[in-house]
């Protein structure tokens, strides 16, 4: 049986993978896409169509991962720790670490570094001893820091993982009082509803297990995927 979309899918995958390694070659690749598209319209030659699809996905993915708001913020923040004040919206459920810090992603609105005040929609990875929910608007004072690469072979590469989500900076809030919730999340949000549903299920699964936190953590980690509730 003929499977015409297999070649197109493979071409798209090749374009995306190539863009991860050579994102600055957008100009030549766009030229290939234009030539391939015109030639395919004239001759309907399958390899030209595959070249068009691969080049198109290359250009789209390259545009998505280069010259982004996160890149601009990383350039301003630099590679050294800089104190800053930020406001923004929590976009992921906070995960409570063993140290008591909550880690989550936050899409910024306003940033003030030294005497520079500017607007941005970059997303940063935040650590703060607070308990925010998805959709909450926060005002935080802390320090911008670059995300460190893994120190040991085989260790999970958090920097690469976050970079794929266009997150290039870590924002650390040292004290709980250095952050506050300006406005709780309002309106309907699927992510917020899912987080509340999971919180309700976690309370049900942990009922009568207050004296056995390890057991409760194991149950919640297995049933709900709460990895931050289990011990390493």
Buried (B, 14 or more C-beta within 10 A) or exposed (E): EEEEEEBBEEBBEBBBBBBEEEBEBBEEBBEBBEBBBEBBEEEEEEEBBBBBBBBBBBBBBBBBBEEBBBBBBBEBBEEEBBEBBBBBBBBBBBEBEEEEBBBBBBBBBEBBBEEEEEEBEBBBBBBBBBEBBBBBBBBBBBBBBBBEEEEEEEEEEBBEEBBEEBBBBBBBBBEBEBBEBEEEBEEEBEBBEEBBEBEEBBEEBBEEBEEEEEEBBBBBBEEBEBEBBBEE
